[in-house]
């Protein structure tokens, strides 16, 4: 297959580098093994001009050193870039990672088969995130889901949302997987830290909730050390939140790490994910692979990635609930050990190779029909 993949994000994008980009990077080698080639069209970012390859090619829209401009120009320039690429290569299928923050209408520049990858469903969260301006992404999300035909959703809950809006859609659930290296770094025997791993984005990831919960622990005199692994557009804001809460001496924010993130994660006895919305929850499965229980918001996506009472605990995600559950779980060594063993076993289901097989088979089926 000659695959054309529209994906704003990229693993090296300093402004994002989220789950969609990691998934694309993880499964690409399997496609190459099958003789496929992939052309990505992504949003530009500083240094992107140096990225390229033979079988996996990357083309970037302009960015001018600004995240907002990068997003806008991706929407405006992608169609023109695709038209130019089609003059030199014959593609079999177009893959589109749906995002309500990048308005694309691929039917204007592509007439062949299309598969839309869905990683999140925001719904009314659009208004909580953007206020009255949320009406634009809210309506765009509904339009996308109603008018596309072939979907890959990363969770059962996402599939339900798609079918509720588009009952005739062709939808496959193919979960996100995790890097194999995660299994090589089991939780350390003396691990005591409270952990977070993921993109540093305050609203979606609930990092304000996490910082407030840690502040509650400090106010109560709980002795703890916390480790926040990740980078993203809100990193400076989160560092300021930590400073304002008086937590600089007990909270370490690493910034973006590559493979070393798994070694650092093994220092944590638990991982906290107080997200407000998630399509799935790769970080929860990465923690599980190391045998680390997760305390997570009881929301769609995460309630599939975390098995409540088995691999972790689902909570209402208020700062007080999170603080209470951190103390309860950290003090219950028997429950920690049982959750750890369960989590290791559960994570084995989410290896990237099997996910790549399922995704490629769906592409081939769409092309045939």
C-alpha positions in Angstrom: 0.0 0.0 0.0 1.0 3.6 -0.7 -0.4 5.4 2.4 -1.0 9.1 2.7 -1.5 10.1 6.4 -2.7 13.5 7.5 -1.7 14.0 11.1 -1.0 17.5 12.6 1.0 16.1 15.5 4.5 14.5 15.2 6.5 12.7 17.9 9.2 15.4 17.8 6.7 18.3 18.0 7.7 20.3 21.1 4.2 21.8 21.4 2.4 18.4 21.4 3.9 15.0 20.7 0.8 13.2 22.0 -0.7 9.7 21.7 -1.7 10.0 18.0 1.8 10.8 17.0 3.3 8.1 19.2 0.9 5.5 17.7 1.8 6.5 14.1 5.5 6.2 14.9 5.1 2.8 16.7 3.1 1.0 14.0 5.0 2.4 11.0 7.8 -0.2 11.1 5.3 -3.1 10.8 3.8 -1.5 7.7 7.2 -1.2 6.2 7.9 -4.9 6.9 4.8 -5.6 4.7 6.2 -3.6 1.8 4.1 -0.5 2.4 5.3 3.1 2.3 3.9 6.0 4.2 3.8 9.7 3.4 2.9 11.9 6.4 1.6 15.5 6.1 2.0 17.2 9.5 2.0 20.6 11.1 5.3 22.4 11.1 7.4 23.2 14.2 11.0 24.4 14.9 13.5 21.9 13.4 10.9 19.9 11.4 12.7 20.8 8.1 15.5 18.4 9.1 13.2 15.4 9.4 12.8 12.9 6.5 13.3 9.3 5.3 13.0 7.0 2.4 10.0 4.7 3.2 8.5 7.0 5.8 8.4 10.5 4.3 7.3 13.6 6.2 6.1 16.9 4.7 5.3 19.8 6.9 3.1 22.9 6.6 4.6 26.3 7.7 4.8 27.3 11.3 6.7 30.6 11.7 7.7 29.6 15.2 4.2 29.8 16.7 1.9 27.0 17.9 -1.3 28.8 16.9 0.0 29.7 13.5 1.2 26.1 13.0 -2.3 24.8 13.7 -4.0 27.4 11.5 -1.6 26.9 8.6 -2.0 23.1 8.8 -5.7 23.6 8.1 -5.1 26.1 5.3 -2.1 24.5 3.5 -2.7 20.7 3.8 -5.0 20.5 0.8 -2.5 22.3 -1.5 0.4 20.1 -0.2 -1.6 16.9 -0.9 -2.4 18.0 -4.4 1.4 18.6 -5.0 2.3 15.1 -3.6 -0.3 13.4 -5.7 1.5 14.7 -8.9 4.6 12.6 -8.0 3.1 9.5 -6.2 0.0 7.3 -6.6 -1.6 6.7 -3.2 -4.0 3.9 -2.4 -5.6 5.3 0.7 -5.8 8.5 2.8 -5.6 8.3 6.6 -6.8 11.2 8.6 -6.3 11.7 12.3 -9.4 13.6 13.3 -8.9 16.8 15.3 -11.5 19.4 16.0 -8.7 22.0 16.2 -7.6 21.3 12.6 -10.5 21.9 10.2 -9.9 19.7 7.1 -12.3 18.7 4.3 -10.3 15.9 2.5 -13.1 15.4 0.0 -12.0 18.7 -1.6 -8.6 17.3 -2.5 -9.0 13.5 -2.3 -11.5 11.2 -4.1 -10.3 7.8 -3.0 -10.9 5.7 0.2 -10.5 7.5 3.5 -10.1 6.1 7.1 -10.5 8.5 10.0 -8.7 7.8 13.3 -10.6 9.0 16.4 -8.6 9.5 19.6 -10.9 11.7 21.6 -14.5 12.8 21.8 -15.0 16.2 23.5 -18.7 16.9 23.1 -19.6 19.5 25.7 -16.0 19.6 27.0 -15.5 22.0 24.1 -17.4 24.7 26.0 -15.6 24.0 29.3 -12.2 24.3 27.5 -13.0 27.4 25.3 -16.2 29.0 26.7 -18.5 30.4 24.0 -15.9 29.8 21.4 -16.3 26.1 22.0 -19.3 26.2 19.7 -17.0 26.0 16.7 -15.1 22.8 17.6 -18.3 21.3 19.0 -20.1 21.7 15.7 -17.0 20.6 13.7 -16.7 17.4 15.8 -20.4 16.5 15.1 -19.9 17.2 11.4 -16.8 15.0 11.2 -18.4 12.1 13.0 -21.7 12.4 11.0 -20.2 12.6 7.6 -17.1 10.4 7.5 -17.7 6.7 6.6 -14.8 4.5 7.9 -13.4 5.0 11.4 -10.9 3.5 13.7 -11.7 4.3 17.3 -9.2 3.7 20.2 -11.9 2.6 22.7 -15.4 1.1 22.8 -16.8 4.4 24.3 -15.5 6.3 21.3 -17.2 3.8 19.0 -20.5 4.3 20.8 -20.3 8.1 20.3 -19.6 7.7 16.6 -22.4 5.3 16.0 -24.8 7.5 18.0 -24.2 10.3 15.5 -23.6 8.1 12.5 -25.4 4.7 12.8 -24.3 3.5 9.3 -20.6 4.2 9.9 -18.0 1.4 9.5 -16.2 1.5 12.9 -13.4 -0.8 14.2 -12.0 -0.5 17.7 -8.2 -0.8 17.7 -6.8 0.2 21.1 -3.6 2.2 21.5 -0.5 0.1 22.5 2.6 0.8 24.4 6.4 0.7 23.8 7.9 -2.7 24.4 10.6 -1.1 26.5 8.0 -0.4 29.2 8.0 -4.1 30.1 11.8 -4.0 30.7 11.5 -1.6 33.7 9.4 -3.2 36.4 8.5 -1.0 39.3 11.4 -0.7 41.8 11.1 -2.7 45.0 11.6 0.5 47.1 9.5 2.8 44.9 7.7 5.5 47.0 7.0 8.3 44.6 3.6 9.6 43.4 3.8 9.7 39.6 2.4 11.3 36.5 3.4 10.6 32.9 2.0 12.2 29.8 1.6 15.4 27.9 1.8 18.5 30.0 -1.5 20.0 29.2 -3.4 21.4 32.2 -7.0 21.2 31.0 -7.2 17.8 29.5 -4.8 16.0 31.8 -6.2 17.7 35.0 -2.8 18.8 36.2 -4.4 21.6 38.2 -6.3 18.9 40.1 -3.1 16.9 40.7 -1.2 19.9 42.0 -4.1 20.9 44.3 -4.2 17.3 45.6 -0.5 17.3 46.3 -0.9 20.7 48.1 -3.6 19.1 50.3 -1.2 16.3 51.2 1.4 18.8 52.2 -1.1 20.8 54.3 -2.0 17.5 56.1 1.7 16.9 56.9 2.0 13.8 54.6 5.6 13.2 53.7 5.8 12.5 49.9 7.9 12.9 46.8 6.2 13.3 43.4 7.6 12.8 39.8 5.9 14.4 36.8 7.2 13.0 33.5 6.5 14.8 30.3 6.6 18.0 28.3 4.2 20.1 26.4 2.8 23.6 25.8 1.8 24.1 29.5 5.1 23.1 31.1 6.0 26.7 32.2 2.5 27.2 33.7 2.7 23.9 35.6 6.1 24.8 37.0 4.6 28.1 38.2 1.6 26.2 39.7 4.1 24.0 41.6 6.0 27.0 42.8 2.8 28.9 43.9 1.7 25.8 45.9 5.0 25.6 47.7 5.8 22.2 46.3 9.1 22.8 44.6 11.0 20.8 47.2 8.8 17.7 46.8 7.7 17.7 43.1 10.1 17.1 40.1 8.9 17.9 36.6 11.3 16.3 34.2 10.3 17.8 30.9 10.1 15.6 27.8 12.0 12.3 28.0 12.3 9.6 25.4 13.1 6.0 26.3 14.5 7.0 29.7 10.9 7.9 30.8 10.3 4.3 31.6 13.3 4.0 33.9 12.2 7.1 35.7 8.6 5.9 35.9 9.8 2.8 37.7 10.6 5.0 40.7 6.8 5.5 41.3 4.7 3.4 43.5 1.5 4.8 41.9 0.5 7.0 38.9 -2.2 9.6 39.0 -4.3 10.5 35.9 -7.0 13.0 36.9 -7.9 13.7 33.3 -11.0 15.5 32.2 -11.3 13.6 29.0 -9.4 10.9 27.2 -10.0 8.7 24.2 -8.1 5.8 25.8 -5.1 6.3 28.1 -1.7 5.0 26.8 0.0 6.3 29.9 -2.2 4.1 32.1 -1.1 1.0 30.2 2.5 2.1 30.2 2.3 2.3 34.0 0.5 -1.1 34.1 3.3 -2.7 32.1 5.7 -1.7 34.8 3.4 -3.0 37.5 2.3 0.4 38.8 -1.3 0.9 39.9 -3.1 3.9 38.5 -5.5 6.3 40.2 -7.6 7.8 37.4 -10.7 9.8 36.7 -13.8 7.7 36.2 -14.3 8.9 32.6 -14.8 7.3 29.3 -11.6 5.8 27.8 -9.8 5.7 31.1 -12.4 3.4 32.6 -11.3 0.9 29.9 -7.6 1.5 30.4 -7.8 1.1 34.2 -9.8 -1.8 35.7 -11.3 -0.4 38.8 -10.4 -2.4 41.9 -8.0 -4.6 39.8 -5.3 -2.6 38.2 -6.0 0.7 39.9 -8.8 2.9 41.3 -11.3 5.2 39.5 -12.3 8.3 41.3 -14.5 11.5 40.8 -11.2 13.4 40.1 -11.7 16.2 42.6 -8.5 17.3 44.4 -9.8 16.0 47.8 -10.8 12.6 46.4 -7.4 12.2 44.6 -5.5 13.2 47.8 -7.5 10.7 49.9 -7.0 7.8 47.5 -3.3 8.5 47.2 -3.0 8.1 51.0 -5.3 5.1 51.1 -3.5 3.2 48.4 0.1 4.1 49.4 -0.6 2.9 52.9 -2.1 -0.5 51.8 0.9 -2.5 50.7 -1.2 -5.7 50.2 -3.5 -4.0 47.8 -0.6 -2.3 46.0 1.1 -5.7 45.4 -2.2 -7.2 44.1 -2.9 -4.3 41.8 0.7 -4.4 40.5 0.5 -8.1 39.6 -2.9 -7.6 37.9 -1.6 -4.6 36.0 1.4 -6.4 34.5 -0.8 -9.2 33.2 -3.4 -6.8 31.7 -0.8 -4.7 29.9 0.4 -7.7 27.8 -2.8 -7.3 25.7 -1.6 -4.0 24.3 1.6 -4.7 22.2 2.0 -2.6 19.2 2.5 -5.4 16.7 -0.9 -6.9 17.2 -2.4 -3.4 17.0 -0.6 -2.7 13.7 -1.9 -5.9 12.2 -5.5 -5.0 13.1 -5.1 -1.5 11.8 -3.5 -2.6 8.5 -6.2 -5.2 7.9 -8.9 -2.5 8.3 -7.1 -0.3 5.7 -7.0 -3.2 3.3 -10.7 -4.0 3.8 -11.6 -0.3 3.1 -9.6 -0.4 -0.1 -11.3 -3.6 -1.3 -14.8 -2.2 -0.6 
